[in-house]
Amino acid sequence: MASVDDIFKSSGVSGKRKLDTVRNPNEIYKSAKLSSNRSNRHARVDDEEHDSEAGPVPPQDENDEFGPDPPPDDDEGRFFGGGITQQESEILDYVDEAEVNAAPEKIDAAWLRKTTVNFEKRITKNAQLRSKYEGEPQKFISSEADLDADIKGLSVLSEHPELYPDFIRTGCVASLVGLLAHENTDIAIGAIEVIGELTDEEVVAFDSQWNKLVDALMDSDILGLLVSNFSRLNENDDSDRSGVYHALEVIENFCLQQTVAERVGKDENLLKWLLQRAQRKEDTVSQNKQYSAEILAILVQSCTFNRGQLVRLDAIDQILQLLAPYRKRDPERGSDEEEYMENLFGCLTSLLDEDEGKAKFIEAEGVELCLIMLKEGKKSKWPALRLLDHAVSGASGTEMCQKVVEAGGLKTLFTQFMKNLNRPMMAAMITIFAMMLQFLPANSAERIRTLAKFVEKDYAKTLRLIQARQTYAQRLANIEKRRRRQQKDYSESEVEEEEAMWIFEKIDEGLFTLQQIDQVLAWLVAEDDGAKKRIKELLAEHNTELGAIRDTLKEQLKELKKIDKQQDTKDMLATLIEFV
């Protein structure tokens, strides 16, 4: 006997969204909904090519421009081509016209009450028939098709989020979530799709409306049921693969709010599944594998709790293993694999915000992998440098800076520094140098080796640093000239109003990078007399003095004094100012 899934899939019920590797699943589902509304009342018989009699076809009449005349009606007025009478055709045309001109159904509280009552009846009827005819699916498949249609009908609520509170009060949210446990996975997938539409970021809902709906969904154990579906859906089947995709879509929707994202992160089973799915071996990285990595990156972006959860689940070592193949191999441009790699780097970067994450990164030889990628990688070169930049930053960067030197990173870093780098890579490189000189202990072997790099080969790296300083300083000077020119006739209040705008523009043009360059130069001046002399000479070539470095540091210290944090940085800047 055929299984219920097979019967349901061949029952003619339409509207299920299919995951397409080329087209966006949301577009496919929307187009399916549109096509289901089109009228199919007109019966049509496809013409078949056949000979009415033997022998060659008679030649076309020269005066006949459009071929032979159609066959005449029979005595009853029946068309041979359509199979319906003239009267029947007119009746159907009238019905179609009436449907087009009919007033659209009003979606309001009354409509919602009627819809939810019918929806609950559909669920009950299907459950009763399934229980009564457990071994005879053909006797309950019709109720299943009706239930599937009612589930998809709830998607219209996404256009009326003002009805979300009423929808919650009816208790239908729990019923909809409960369908994720339905024996027929097509019903479960349909419910997942609708939940995804109701929680989509494009729904024009107030935060209060969206939050109440998500709270109701979470209270109904939607996360647990989604994880259960992950274990029973077979991604070798197109429909099930689509179901996994839409389940991931629901989870992504939940992560739109940080508080909800933290609730998602508390589900350890979900985090474990996401990690396992991101590690599944595939000949080509699939959309769902990429999506799993993306959700992991989203979960840890702005939530400390989630970062701690993943660190404890040994996510850092697992992600480093996933990234290791990219030290020499590049993913195809624009592919799911390229986005997959970027998401893994993004997730790892966020995890290093935690001290525990930094320790795990060192333990798992993350520094060594980054240095290899920086030396040998192509597409992985920039994300590896950005990751290393993030790793050495922060109050707990001392051990990381020491590890960079121990792993032979100075040669790799300074070799790259001397190349023609783009702005993001130059900024990251200078940040790493600034952090190393800030955190490496005085008179330590690691610090002395770092300082020596700026001195060797007749201060070649120091010259490169001065050249970079000149570039950034010129950009900022141009902004300042433009600001003064525009504000020439401004009142004091007008100048204050635009201050933030000009600050942001300076940041975009490299204000922070210039500050870090001047920190590195100040350290060199403070710790090496030969470097001090050479820096003065190089600055003089650009009509600049050490006083320019001092002014940069003073301005940075002034801004930092406005906040209570970063006392160590304030003390460092005050000390460096005395040397320049």
Secondary structure, 3 states (H helix, E strand, C coil): CCCHHHHHHCCCCCCCCCCCCCCCHHHHHHHHHHHHCCCCCCCCCCCCCCCCCCCCCCCCCCCCCCCCCCCCCCCCCECCCCCCEHHHHHHHHHHHHHHHHCCCCCCCHHHHHHHHHHHHHHHHHHHHHHHHCCCCHHHCHHHHHHHHHHHHHHHHHHHCHHHHHHHHHCCHHHHHHHHHHCCCHHHHHHHHHHHHHHCCCCCCCCHHHHHHHHHHHHHCCHHHHHHHHHHHCCCCCHHHHHHHHHHHHHHHHHCCCHHHHHHHHCCHHHHHHHHHHHHCCCCCCCHHHHHHHHHHHHHHHCCHHHHHHHHHCCHHHHHHHHHHHHHCCCCCCCCHHHHHHHHHHHHHHHHCCCHHHHHHHHHCCHHHHHHHHHHHCCCCHHHHHHHHHHHHCCCCCHHHHHHHHHCCHHHHHHHHHCCCCCHHHHHHHHHHHHHHHHHCCCCCHHHHHHHHHHHHHHHHHHHHHHHHHHHHHHHHHHHHHHHHHHCCCCCHHHHHHCHHHHHHHHHHCCHHHHHHHHHHHHHHHHHCHHHHHHHHHHHHCCCCCHHHHHHHHHHHHHHHCCCCCCHHHHHHHHHHHHHC
